[in-house]
Amino acid sequence: MESPMDIGPYWKNIVDSLRDGLLVVDIRGRIVAANLAAERITGYTAEELTGRTCRILNCTGCKFIGEGREEKWCNLFAAGMSKDKKCLVTNKDRRTVHVIKSATVLKNKGGHIIGAIEMLTDISQVIRQQREIRDLRQAYHVDDDIGRASCR
């Protein structure tokens, strides 16, 4: 039987090949790692994100509990995970980016929370397309029930 492959040396290449943004935060919400997709989505380089708290992104899906001094300072750390939440984040240029966010806490061997991993899927293009379709439907009076268009 072959031994399992040690992916440690390839970790950076693996996460940088992901289409979705990946952020790793410590117990206080300080970003300790970000992949290339997270850079693209946020407009910040990994170096600019590292050491800053995740609050820099002003995520509308985040619910903060207290001042951030306790272990469970945010709902993610209290609940343990968050799945497929539609959120808005603010990028470096102060523009709103539509994302779907999933996150889970990271625990050490003793079961103590040591941080979290967050995945951000940019859905801005999908939102733009939905708005264009809505606007076209309104402009051409498309009836959803019938599916026919009538021009004014």
DSSP file (Angstrom, degrees, kcal/mol; ACC not computed):
  #  RESIDUE AA STRUCTURE BP1 BP2  ACC     N-H-->O    O-->H-N    N-H-->O    O-->H-N    TCO  KAPPA ALPHA  PHI   PSI    X-CA   Y-CA   Z-CA
    1    1 A M              0   0    0      0, 0.0     2,-0.1     0, 0.0     0, 0.0   0.000 360.0 360.0 360.0 133.2    0.0    0.0    0.0
    2    2 A E        -     0   0    0      1,-0.1     3,-0.1     3,-0.0     0, 0.0  -0.442 360.0-114.3 -74.5 147.9    1.3    3.4   -0.9
    3    3 A S        -     0   0    0     -2,-0.1    -1,-0.1     1,-0.1     3,-0.1  -0.532  41.7 -92.3 -78.6 150.9    1.8    6.0    1.7
    4    4 A P        -     0   0    0      0, 0.0     2,-0.2     0, 0.0    -1,-0.1  -0.292  46.7-102.0 -63.2 147.3   -0.4    9.1    1.5
    5    5 A M        -     0   0    0      1,-0.1     2,-0.9    -3,-0.1     3,-0.0  -0.482  26.9-127.3 -70.4 135.3    1.0   12.0   -0.4
    6    6 A D        -     0   0    0     -2,-0.2     4,-0.1     1,-0.2    -1,-0.1  -0.765  27.2-178.7 -83.8 107.8    2.4   14.9    1.8
    7    7 A I    >>  +     0   0    0     -2,-0.9     3,-1.6     1,-0.2     4,-0.8   0.528  54.7 100.4 -87.2  -4.7    0.6   17.9    0.4
    8    8 A G  G >4 S+     0   0    0      1,-0.3     3,-1.2     2,-0.2     4,-0.3   0.888  81.9  47.4 -47.4 -51.0    2.4   20.3    2.8
    9    9 A P  G 34 S+     0   0    0      0, 0.0    -1,-0.3     0, 0.0     4,-0.2   0.715 117.1  45.0 -66.0 -17.5    4.9   21.5    0.2
   10   10 A Y  G <> S+     0   0    0     -3,-1.6     4,-2.6    -4,-0.1    -2,-0.2   0.388  79.4 105.9-105.5   1.8    2.2   22.1   -2.4
   11   11 A W  H <X S+     0   0    0     -3,-1.2     4,-2.6    -4,-0.8     5,-0.3   0.889  80.5  48.1 -52.1 -49.2   -0.4   23.8   -0.1
   12   12 A K  H  > S+     0   0    0     -4,-0.3     4,-2.1     1,-0.2    -1,-0.2   0.911 113.2  47.6 -61.6 -44.2    0.2   27.3   -1.6
   13   13 A N  H  > S+     0   0    0     -4,-0.2     4,-0.8     2,-0.2    -1,-0.2   0.895 112.2  51.2 -63.4 -39.2   -0.1   26.0   -5.2
   14   14 A I  H >< S+     0   0    0     -4,-2.6     3,-0.8     1,-0.2     4,-0.4   0.959 114.1  40.7 -63.8 -52.2   -3.3   24.1   -4.3
   15   15 A V  H >< S+     0   0    0     -4,-2.6     3,-0.9     1,-0.3    22,-0.3   0.817 111.4  57.1 -71.1 -28.5   -5.1   26.9   -2.7
   16   16 A D  H 3< S+     0   0    0     -4,-2.1    -1,-0.3    -5,-0.3    -2,-0.2   0.688 100.2  59.7 -73.9 -15.7   -4.0   29.4   -5.3
   17   17 A S  T << S+     0   0    0     -4,-0.8    -1,-0.2    -3,-0.8    -2,-0.2   0.570  83.4 106.9 -85.6  -8.8   -5.5   27.2   -8.0
   18   18 A L    <   -     0   0    0     -3,-0.9    19,-0.3    -4,-0.4     4,-0.1  -0.428  65.0-146.8 -70.2 143.4   -9.0   27.6   -6.4
   19   19 A R  S    S+     0   0    0     -2,-0.1     2,-0.2     2,-0.1    -1,-0.1   0.758  81.1  73.5 -77.3 -27.0  -11.5   29.8   -8.2
   20   20 A D  S    S-     0   0    0    101,-0.1    17,-0.3     1,-0.1    18,-0.3  -0.611  92.5-105.8 -91.0 148.8  -13.0   30.8   -4.9
   21   21 A G  E     -A  120   0A   0     99,-2.9    99,-2.8    16,-0.4     2,-0.5  -0.520  33.5-160.4 -72.0 136.8  -11.3   33.2   -2.4
   22   22 A L  E     +A  119   0A   0     97,-0.2    13,-1.7    -2,-0.2     2,-0.4  -0.983  10.7 179.8-124.0 125.2   -9.9   31.5    0.7
   23   23 A L  E     -AB 118  34A   0     95,-2.6    95,-3.1    -2,-0.5     2,-0.5  -0.985  11.1-160.7-122.8 134.8   -9.1   33.4    3.9
   24   24 A V  E     -AB 117  33A   0      9,-2.4     8,-3.4    -2,-0.4     9,-1.4  -0.972  16.1-174.2-113.1 127.3   -7.7   31.8    7.0
   25   25 A V  E     -AB 116  31A   0     91,-2.8    91,-2.4    -2,-0.5     6,-0.2  -0.880  18.1-127.9-121.4 153.1   -8.2   33.8   10.2
   26   26 A D  E >   -A  115   0A   0      4,-2.4     3,-2.1    -2,-0.3    89,-0.3  -0.200  48.2 -79.1 -85.8-174.1   -6.9   33.3   13.7
   27   27 A I  T 3  S+     0   0    0     87,-0.8    46,-0.3     1,-0.3    88,-0.1   0.714 132.4  49.1 -61.9 -23.1   -9.0   33.2   16.9
   28   28 A R  T 3  S-     0   0    0      2,-0.1    -1,-0.3    45,-0.0     3,-0.1   0.365 121.7-103.2 -97.1   3.0   -9.2   37.0   16.9
   29   29 A G  S <  S+     0   0    0     -3,-2.1    25,-2.2     1,-0.3     2,-0.4   0.547  70.5 148.9  87.3   6.6  -10.2   37.3   13.2
   30   30 A R  B     -E   53   0B   0     23,-0.2    -4,-2.4    24,-0.1     2,-0.3  -0.614  51.8-118.7 -75.7 131.4   -6.8   38.4   12.0
   31   31 A I  E     +B   25   0A   0     21,-3.3    20,-3.1    18,-0.4    -6,-0.3  -0.550  37.0 171.4 -73.2 127.2   -6.1   37.2    8.5
   32   32 A V  E     +     0   0A   0     -8,-3.4     2,-0.3     1,-0.3    -7,-0.2   0.561  65.9  14.8-111.6 -15.9   -3.1   34.8    8.4
   33   33 A A  E     +B   24   0A   0     -9,-1.4    -9,-2.4    16,-0.1    -1,-0.3  -0.980  55.8 178.8-158.3 147.8   -3.5   33.6    4.8
   34   34 A A  E     -B   23   0A   0     -2,-0.3   -11,-0.2   -11,-0.2     2,-0.1  -0.987  19.6-137.4-148.4 141.4   -5.2   34.5    1.6
   35   35 A N     >  -     0   0    0    -13,-1.7     4,-1.7    -2,-0.3     3,-0.2  -0.363  35.7 -94.9 -93.3 178.5   -5.2   32.9   -1.8
   36   36 A L  H  > S+     0   0    0      1,-0.2     4,-2.3     2,-0.2     5,-0.1   0.864 123.7  54.7 -61.8 -38.1   -5.0   34.6   -5.3
   37   37 A A  H  > S+     0   0    0    -17,-0.3     4,-2.6   -22,-0.3   -16,-0.4   0.878 105.6  52.7 -65.4 -36.1   -8.8   34.5   -5.7
   38   38 A A  H  > S+     0   0    0    -18,-0.3     4,-2.6     2,-0.2     6,-0.4   0.888 108.6  51.4 -64.2 -37.7   -9.2   36.3   -2.4
   39   39 A E  H  X S+     0   0    0     -4,-1.7     4,-2.4     2,-0.2    -2,-0.2   0.929 111.4  47.2 -61.9 -44.7   -6.8   38.9   -3.7
   40   40 A R  H  < S+     0   0    0     -4,-2.3    -2,-0.2     1,-0.2    -1,-0.2   0.915 115.6  44.5 -63.9 -44.2   -8.9   39.2   -6.9
   41   41 A I  H  < S+     0   0    0     -4,-2.6    -2,-0.2     1,-0.2    -1,-0.2   0.907 123.8  33.3 -68.5 -43.0  -12.2   39.5   -5.1
   42   42 A T  H  < S-     0   0    0     -4,-2.6    50,-3.1     2,-0.2    51,-0.2   0.708  94.8-132.2 -90.0 -21.4  -11.1   41.9   -2.4
   43   43 A G  S  < S+     0   0    0     -4,-2.4     2,-0.3     1,-0.3    -4,-0.1   0.370  72.2 113.3  82.0  -6.8   -8.6   44.0   -4.4
   44   44 A Y        -     0   0    0     -6,-0.4    -1,-0.3    -5,-0.1    -2,-0.2  -0.720  68.6-122.4 -94.7 147.1   -6.1   43.6   -1.6
   45   45 A T     >  -     0   0    0     -2,-0.3     4,-2.0    -3,-0.1     5,-0.2  -0.457  29.7-108.8 -77.2 162.5   -2.8   41.6   -1.9
   46   46 A A  H  > S+     0   0    0      1,-0.2     4,-2.6     2,-0.2    -1,-0.1   0.879 122.4  55.0 -58.7 -37.0   -2.3   38.8    0.5
   47   47 A E  H  4 S+     0   0    0      1,-0.2    -1,-0.2     2,-0.2    -3,-0.0   0.879 107.4  48.8 -64.6 -38.1    0.4   40.9    2.2
   48   48 A E  H  4 S+     0   0    0      1,-0.2    -1,-0.2    -3,-0.1    -2,-0.2   0.842 115.5  44.4 -70.3 -33.0   -2.1   43.7    2.7
   49   49 A L  H >< S+     0   0    0     -4,-2.0     3,-2.1     2,-0.1   -18,-0.4   0.863  90.3  97.6 -77.7 -37.2   -4.7   41.4    4.2
   50   50 A T  T 3< S+     0   0    0     -4,-2.6   -18,-0.2     1,-0.3     3,-0.1  -0.309  94.7  13.5 -61.6 127.5   -2.3   39.5    6.4
   51   51 A G  T 3  S+     0   0    0    -20,-3.1    -1,-0.3     1,-0.4     2,-0.2   0.158 104.3 106.1  93.5 -18.1   -2.4   40.8   10.0
   52   52 A R  S <  S-     0   0    0     -3,-2.1   -21,-3.3   -21,-0.2    -1,-0.4  -0.575  76.5-107.4 -87.5 156.6   -5.6   42.8    9.4
   53   53 A T  B >   -E   30   0B   0    -23,-0.3     3,-1.9    -2,-0.2   -23,-0.2  -0.479  25.1-114.0 -81.2 158.6   -8.8   41.6   10.9
   54   54 A C  G >  S+     0   0    0    -25,-2.2     3,-1.9     1,-0.3     5,-0.3   0.673 107.4  82.5 -64.5 -15.8  -11.5   40.2    8.6
   55   55 A R  G >   +     0   0    0      1,-0.3     3,-1.8     2,-0.2    -1,-0.3   0.690  69.3  81.9 -62.7 -16.7  -13.6   43.2    9.5
   56   56 A I  G <  S+     0   0    0     -3,-1.9    -1,-0.3     1,-0.3    -2,-0.2   0.771  88.3  55.0 -58.3 -24.9  -11.7   45.1    6.8
   57   57 A L  G <  S-     0   0    0     -3,-1.9    33,-2.9    -4,-0.1    -1,-0.3   0.526  96.4-142.2 -89.3  -6.6  -14.1   43.6    4.3
   58   58 A N    <   -     0   0    0     -3,-1.8     2,-0.2    31,-0.2    -3,-0.1   0.881  24.1-162.9  48.0  47.3  -17.3   44.8    6.0
   59   59 A C    >   -     0   0    0     -5,-0.3     3,-1.2     1,-0.2    30,-0.2  -0.432  17.3-150.4 -66.6 125.8  -19.1   41.6    5.2
   60   60 A T  T 3  S+     0   0    0     28,-2.3    -1,-0.2     1,-0.2    29,-0.1   0.654  93.8  62.0 -71.7 -14.4  -22.8   42.0    5.6
   61   61 A G  T 3  S+     0   0    0     27,-0.3     2,-0.3    24,-0.1    -1,-0.2   0.509  83.1  98.6 -88.4  -4.7  -23.1   38.3    6.5
   62   62 A C    <   -     0   0    0     -3,-1.2     2,-0.5    13,-0.1    12,-0.0  -0.651  54.3-163.7 -88.2 138.5  -21.0   38.6    9.7
   63   63 A K        -     0   0    0     -2,-0.3    12,-3.1     2,-0.0     2,-0.3  -0.974  12.0-151.4-121.7 116.7  -22.7   39.0   13.0
   64   64 A F  B     -F   74   0C   0     -2,-0.5     2,-0.5    10,-0.2    10,-0.3  -0.673   4.6-158.8 -92.8 141.5  -20.4   40.2   15.8
   65   65 A I    >   -     0   0    0      8,-3.7     3,-0.7    -2,-0.3     5,-0.2  -0.971  60.1 -33.3-118.9 114.8  -20.9   39.3   19.4
   66   66 A G  T 3  S-     0   0    0     -2,-0.5     7,-0.0     1,-0.2    -2,-0.0  -0.326 101.7 -46.5  73.2-156.9  -19.2   41.7   21.9
   67   67 A E  T 3  S-     0   0    0     -3,-0.0    -1,-0.2    -2,-0.0     6,-0.1   0.411  78.2-100.8 -98.0  -0.7  -16.0   43.5   21.2
   68   68 A G  S <  S+     0   0    0     -3,-0.7     5,-0.1     5,-0.1    -2,-0.1   0.638  94.2 108.8  92.1  13.8  -13.9   40.7   19.9
   69   69 A R        +     0   0    0      3,-0.1     2,-0.1     4,-0.1    -3,-0.1   0.683  64.1  72.8 -95.0 -20.3  -12.0   39.9   23.0
   70   70 A E  S >  S-     0   0    0     -5,-0.2     3,-0.7     1,-0.1    -5,-0.1  -0.432  92.2-109.8 -90.5 167.6  -13.7   36.6   23.8
   71   71 A E  T 3  S+     0   0    0      1,-0.3     2,-0.8    -2,-0.1     3,-0.3   0.898 118.3  46.0 -62.7 -39.9  -13.2   33.3   22.0
   72   72 A K  T 3  S+     0   0    0      1,-0.2    -1,-0.3     5,-0.1    -3,-0.1  -0.465  70.0 139.4-103.3  60.7  -16.7   33.5   20.5
   73   73 A W    <   +     0   0    0     -2,-0.8    -8,-3.7    -3,-0.7     2,-0.3   0.627  67.3  40.4 -79.6 -15.6  -16.6   37.2   19.4
   74   74 A C  B >> S-F   64   0C   0    -10,-0.3     4,-1.4    -3,-0.3     3,-0.7  -0.949  88.8-112.6-134.4 154.8  -18.3   36.5   16.1
   75   75 A N  H 3> S+     0   0    0    -12,-3.1     4,-3.3    -2,-0.3     5,-0.4   0.812 113.8  61.8 -58.1 -32.8  -21.3   34.2   15.3
   76   76 A L  H 3> S+     0   0    0    -13,-0.2     4,-2.8     1,-0.2    -1,-0.3   0.928 106.0  45.3 -58.7 -45.3  -19.0   31.9   13.2
   77   77 A F  H <4 S+     0   0    0     -3,-0.7    -1,-0.2     1,-0.2    -2,-0.2   0.787 116.3  47.0 -71.0 -26.7  -16.9   31.1   16.3
   78   78 A A  H  < S+     0   0    0     -4,-1.4    -2,-0.2     1,-0.1    -1,-0.2   0.897 121.5  34.7 -77.9 -42.5  -20.1   30.6   18.3
   79   79 A A  H  < S-     0   0    0     -4,-3.3    -2,-0.2    -5,-0.2    -3,-0.2   0.776  97.8-134.2 -85.2 -28.3  -21.9   28.4   15.7
   80   80 A G  S  < S+     0   0    0     -4,-2.8    25,-2.2    -5,-0.4     2,-0.3   0.125  74.2  24.3  95.3 -21.9  -18.9   26.6   14.4
   81   81 A M  E     -C  104   0A   0     23,-0.2     2,-0.3    -6,-0.2    23,-0.2  -0.987  54.1-154.8-166.0 163.8  -19.8   27.1   10.7
   82   82 A S  E     -C  103   0A   0     21,-2.7    21,-3.1    -2,-0.3     2,-0.5  -0.978  18.9-155.5-144.5 131.0  -21.7   29.1    8.2
   83   83 A K  E     -     0   0A   0     -2,-0.3    19,-0.2    19,-0.2    18,-0.1  -0.940  58.3 -26.8-120.7 130.0  -22.9   27.7    4.8
   84   84 A D  E    S+     0   0A   0     -2,-0.5     2,-0.5     1,-0.2    18,-0.2   0.825  72.3 173.3  45.8  54.9  -23.7   29.4    1.6
   85   85 A K  E     -C  101   0A   0     16,-2.7    16,-2.9    -3,-0.1     2,-0.5  -0.814  31.1-132.0 -93.6 126.5  -24.6   32.9    2.9
   86   86 A K  E     +C  100   0A   0     -2,-0.5     2,-0.3    14,-0.2    14,-0.2  -0.684  44.6 160.5 -75.9 124.8  -25.2   35.6    0.3
   87   87 A C  E     -C   99   0A   0     12,-3.0    12,-2.6    -2,-0.5     2,-0.4  -0.874  39.0-127.5-139.3 168.1  -23.3   38.6    1.5
   88   88 A L  E     -C   98   0A   0     -2,-0.3   -28,-2.3    10,-0.2     2,-0.3  -0.978  24.1-172.3-116.2 136.0  -21.8   41.8    0.3
   89   89 A V  E     -C   97   0A   0      8,-2.3     8,-2.8    -2,-0.4     2,-0.6  -0.908  21.7-126.6-121.7 156.8  -18.1   42.6    1.0
   90   90 A T  E     -C   96   0A   0    -33,-2.9     6,-0.2    -2,-0.3   -31,-0.1  -0.903  25.3-149.1-104.8 124.2  -16.3   45.9    0.4
   91   91 A N    >   -     0   0    0      4,-2.8     3,-2.3    -2,-0.6   -48,-0.2  -0.212  36.0 -88.2 -85.2-179.5  -13.2   45.7   -1.7
   92   92 A K  T 3  S+     0   0    0    -50,-3.1   -49,-0.1     1,-0.3    -1,-0.1   0.823 128.8  54.5 -58.3 -34.0  -10.1   47.9   -1.5
   93   93 A D  T 3  S-     0   0    0    -51,-0.2    -1,-0.3     2,-0.1     3,-0.1   0.312 120.0-110.1 -83.5   9.5  -11.6   50.4   -3.9
   94   94 A R  S <  S+     0   0    0     -3,-2.3     2,-0.3     1,-0.3    -2,-0.1   0.714  73.9 140.4  67.9  23.4  -14.7   50.7   -1.6
   95   95 A R        -     0   0    0      1,-0.0    -4,-2.8     0, 0.0     2,-0.4  -0.711  55.9-113.6 -94.6 149.9  -16.8   48.9   -4.2
   96   96 A T  E     -C   90   0A   0     -2,-0.3     2,-0.5    -6,-0.2    -6,-0.2  -0.658  28.2-165.2 -83.7 134.2  -19.4   46.3   -3.2
   97   97 A V  E     -C   89   0A   0     -8,-2.8    -8,-2.3    -2,-0.4     2,-0.5  -0.985  15.1-137.0-121.4 127.0  -18.8   42.7   -4.3
   98   98 A H  E     +C   88   0A   0     -2,-0.5    25,-2.5   -10,-0.2    26,-0.7  -0.710  36.4 166.8 -82.2 127.3  -21.6   40.1   -4.1
   99   99 A V  E     -CD  87 122A   0    -12,-2.6   -12,-3.0    -2,-0.5     2,-0.5  -0.931  39.4-133.5-136.7 159.8  -20.3   36.8   -2.7
  100  100 A I  E     -CD  86 121A   0     21,-2.0    21,-2.6    -2,-0.3     2,-0.5  -0.986  34.2-158.4-108.4 126.5  -21.5   33.5   -1.3
  101  101 A K  E     +CD  85 120A   0    -16,-2.9   -16,-2.7    -2,-0.5     2,-0.4  -0.901  18.2 175.7-114.7 132.3  -19.6   32.8    1.9
  102  102 A S  E     + D   0 119A   0     17,-2.1    17,-3.4    -2,-0.5     2,-0.3  -0.984  13.1 170.3-127.0 143.3  -19.0   29.5    3.6
  103  103 A A  E     -CD  82 118A   0    -21,-3.1   -21,-2.7    -2,-0.4     2,-0.3  -0.990  14.8-174.2-151.1 156.0  -16.9   29.2    6.7
  104  104 A T  E     -CD  81 117A   0     13,-2.0    13,-2.6    -2,-0.3   -23,-0.2  -0.989  29.4-110.5-149.3 150.1  -15.9   26.7    9.4
  105  105 A V  E     - D   0 116A   0    -25,-2.2     2,-0.4    -2,-0.3    11,-0.3  -0.442  25.8-133.7 -77.6 155.3  -13.8   26.9   12.5
  106  106 A L  E     - D   0 115A   0      9,-2.9     8,-3.1    -2,-0.1     9,-1.2  -0.926  22.1-165.0-108.3 134.0  -10.5   25.2   12.8
  107  107 A K  E     - D   0 113A   0     -2,-0.4     6,-0.2     6,-0.3     2,-0.1  -0.908  13.8-129.9-120.9 148.4   -9.8   23.2   15.9
  108  108 A N    >   -     0   0    0      4,-2.5     3,-2.2    -2,-0.3    -1,-0.0  -0.218  45.9 -85.0 -81.3-179.0   -6.5   21.8   17.3
  109  109 A K  T 3  S+     0   0    0      1,-0.3    -1,-0.1     2,-0.1    -2,-0.0   0.780 130.0  57.6 -60.7 -27.0   -6.1   18.1   18.4
  110  110 A G  T 3  S-     0   0    0      2,-0.1    -1,-0.3     1,-0.0     3,-0.1   0.465 119.4-109.5 -82.3  -1.6   -7.5   19.0   21.8
  111  111 A G  S <  S+     0   0    0     -3,-2.2     2,-0.3     1,-0.3    -2,-0.1   0.534  72.5 139.2  86.5   6.5  -10.7   20.3   20.2
  112  112 A H        -     0   0    0      1,-0.1    -4,-2.5     2,-0.0    -1,-0.3  -0.678  59.6-111.0 -87.3 138.1  -10.0   24.0   21.0
  113  113 A I  E     + D   0 107A   0     -2,-0.3    -6,-0.3    -6,-0.2     3,-0.1  -0.480  38.8 170.5 -67.7 129.5  -10.8   26.6   18.3
  114  114 A I  E     -     0   0A   0     -8,-3.1   -87,-0.8     1,-0.3     2,-0.3   0.462  59.9 -51.6-117.4  -8.0   -7.7   28.1   16.8
  115  115 A G  E     -AD  26 106A   0     -9,-1.2    -9,-2.9   -89,-0.3     2,-0.3  -0.982  55.8-100.4 166.1-158.8   -9.1   30.0   13.9
  116  116 A A  E     -AD  25 105A   0    -91,-2.4   -91,-2.8   -11,-0.3     2,-0.4  -0.985  11.2-136.0-154.7 160.0  -11.4   29.7   10.9
  117  117 A I  E     -AD  24 104A   0    -13,-2.6   -13,-2.0    -2,-0.3     2,-0.4  -0.983  20.4-165.2-121.2 134.8  -11.4   29.2    7.1
  118  118 A E  E     -AD  23 103A   0    -95,-3.1   -95,-2.6    -2,-0.4     2,-0.5  -0.970   5.7-159.0-123.5 134.9  -13.6   31.3    4.9
  119  119 A M  E     -AD  22 102A   0    -17,-3.4   -17,-2.1    -2,-0.4     2,-0.5  -0.954   7.8-164.8-112.6 130.0  -14.5   30.6    1.3
  120  120 A L  E     -AD  21 101A   0    -99,-2.8   -99,-2.9    -2,-0.5     2,-0.6  -0.966   3.4-165.7-118.4 121.0  -15.8   33.5   -0.9
  121  121 A T  E     - D   0 100A   0    -21,-2.6   -21,-2.0    -2,-0.5     2,-0.6  -0.930  21.3-134.0-105.3 119.2  -17.5   32.8   -4.2
  122  122 A D  E     + D   0  99A   0     -2,-0.6   -23,-0.3   -23,-0.2     3,-0.1  -0.606  32.4 167.5 -75.0 116.9  -17.8   36.0   -6.3
  123  123 A I     >  +     0   0    0    -25,-2.5     4,-2.4    -2,-0.6   -24,-0.2   0.111  39.8 114.4-114.6  19.5  -21.3   36.1   -7.7
  124  124 A S  H  > S+     0   0    0    -26,-0.7     4,-2.5     1,-0.2     5,-0.2   0.885  76.7  51.2 -58.6 -41.5  -21.2   39.7   -8.9
  125  125 A Q  H  > S+     0   0    0      2,-0.2     4,-2.4     1,-0.2    -1,-0.2   0.896 109.6  50.1 -64.6 -40.1  -21.5   38.7  -12.6
  126  126 A V  H  > S+     0   0    0      2,-0.2     4,-2.5     1,-0.2    -2,-0.2   0.916 110.6  49.8 -63.7 -43.5  -24.5   36.5  -11.9
  127  127 A I  H  X S+     0   0    0     -4,-2.4     4,-2.2     2,-0.2    -2,-0.2   0.919 110.7  50.0 -62.0 -43.7  -26.2   39.4  -10.0
  128  128 A R  H  X S+     0   0    0     -4,-2.5     4,-2.4     1,-0.2    -2,-0.2   0.922 111.4  48.8 -60.2 -44.2  -25.5   41.8  -12.9
  129  129 A Q  H  X S+     0   0    0     -4,-2.4     4,-2.5     1,-0.2    -2,-0.2   0.893 109.6  51.7 -64.5 -39.9  -27.0   39.3  -15.4
  130  130 A Q  H  X S+     0   0    0     -4,-2.5     4,-2.4     1,-0.2    -1,-0.2   0.896 110.7  48.7 -62.6 -39.5  -30.1   38.8  -13.2
  131  131 A R  H  X S+     0   0    0     -4,-2.2     4,-2.8     2,-0.2    -2,-0.2   0.906 110.4  50.7 -67.1 -40.8  -30.5   42.6  -13.1
  132  132 A E  H  X S+     0   0    0     -4,-2.4     4,-2.6     2,-0.2    -2,-0.2   0.917 111.4  48.3 -62.3 -43.5  -30.1   42.9  -16.9
  133  133 A I  H  X S+     0   0    0     -4,-2.5     4,-2.6     2,-0.2    -2,-0.2   0.925 112.1  49.2 -62.2 -44.6  -32.7   40.1  -17.4
  134  134 A R  H  X S+     0   0    0     -4,-2.4     4,-2.3     1,-0.2    -2,-0.2   0.928 112.3  48.2 -59.5 -45.8  -35.1   41.8  -15.0
  135  135 A D  H  X S+     0   0    0     -4,-2.8     4,-2.7     1,-0.2    -2,-0.2   0.899 112.4  48.4 -63.8 -40.8  -34.6   45.2  -16.8
  136  136 A L  H  X S+     0   0    0     -4,-2.6     4,-2.3     2,-0.2    -1,-0.2   0.900 109.9  52.3 -65.6 -40.6  -35.2   43.6  -20.2
  137  137 A R  H  <>S+     0   0    0     -4,-2.6     5,-2.4     1,-0.2     4,-0.4   0.912 113.1  44.8 -60.8 -42.0  -38.3   41.8  -19.0
  138  138 A Q  H ><5S+     0   0    0     -4,-2.3     3,-0.7     3,-0.2    -2,-0.2   0.915 112.7  50.8 -68.5 -41.9  -39.6   45.2  -17.7
  139  139 A A  H 3<5S+     0   0    0     -4,-2.7    13,-0.3     1,-0.2    -2,-0.2   0.858 120.9  33.8 -64.7 -35.4  -38.7   47.0  -20.9
  140  140 A Y  T 3<5S-     0   0    0     -4,-2.3    10,-1.8    -5,-0.2    -1,-0.2   0.270 107.5-121.9-105.9  10.2  -40.3   44.5  -23.1
  141  141 A H  T < 5 -     0   0    0     -3,-0.7     2,-0.5    -4,-0.4    -3,-0.2   0.905  39.2-174.7  53.0  49.9  -43.2   43.6  -20.8
  142  142 A V      < -     0   0    0     -5,-2.4     2,-0.7    -6,-0.2     7,-0.2  -0.646  17.8-141.9 -78.1 126.5  -42.4   40.0  -20.6
  143  143 A D     >  -     0   0    0      5,-1.6     4,-4.1    -2,-0.5     5,-0.4  -0.811   2.9-153.3 -90.3 116.0  -45.0   38.1  -18.6
  144  144 A D  T  4 S+     0   0    0     -2,-0.7    -1,-0.2     1,-0.2    -2,-0.0   0.850  93.4  52.7 -57.8 -36.0  -43.3   35.4  -16.6
  145  145 A D  T  4 S+     0   0    0      1,-0.2    -1,-0.2    -3,-0.1    -3,-0.0   0.872 124.0  25.1 -70.5 -36.7  -46.5   33.3  -16.5
  146  146 A I  T  4 S-     0   0    0     -3,-0.3    -2,-0.2     2,-0.1    -1,-0.2   0.801  90.6-141.4 -98.4 -35.0  -46.9   33.3  -20.2
  147  147 A G     <  +     0   0    0     -4,-4.1     2,-0.3     1,-0.3    -3,-0.1   0.674  57.2 126.7  81.0  16.9  -43.4   33.9  -21.4
  148  148 A R        -     0   0    0     -5,-0.4    -5,-1.6    -7,-0.1     2,-0.3  -0.826  49.0-141.8-109.0 150.1  -44.5   36.2  -24.3
  149  149 A A        -     0   0    0     -2,-0.3     2,-0.4    -7,-0.2    -8,-0.2  -0.820  11.9-170.6-108.3 147.2  -43.2   39.7  -25.0
  150  150 A S        -     0   0    0    -10,-1.8     2,-0.3    -2,-0.3    -2,-0.0  -0.998  15.2-141.0-134.7 135.0  -45.1   42.7  -26.2
  151  151 A C              0   0    0     -2,-0.4   -11,-0.1     1,-0.1   -12,-0.0  -0.646 360.0 360.0 -94.3 150.9  -43.6   46.0  -27.3
  152  152 A R              0   0    0    -13,-0.3    -1,-0.1    -2,-0.3   -12,-0.1   0.445 360.0 360.0 -81.3 360.0  -45.0   49.4  -26.5
